[in-house]
Amino acid sequence: MPTIKLSSKRQATFPRSVCEELDLRQGDAIELEPREIDGERVWVLRRHERPETPWFGSLRRYAQGKPHSMAAIRKSIGEAREDGTR
């Protein structure tokens, strides 16, 4: 049975097999639910569902190679207003 050991800062490292079974990735949140089974308190772990963000990164190809400073952004907005393409 896999075990988890806490560090002095209460940080835990999950065994790879547990992470793979729960489909856990770096930065994921884990939900903990207390339950009582046969008079014993146990904890159920679940991977917190990741929000769907199909749009995330969808404009990356348009932004590559372009400046991202505030001055460049303001200039681009000003040029679009002059063209009437708001």
HELIX and SHEET records of a PDB file:
HELIX    1   1 ARG A   16  LEU A   22  1                                   7    
HELIX    2   2 ARG A   60  ALA A   63  1                                   4    
HELIX    3   3 MET A   70  ASP A   83  1                                  14    
SHEET    1   A 2 ILE A  30  ILE A  37  0                                        
SHEET    2   A 2 GLU A  40  ARG A  47 -1                                        
END                                                                             
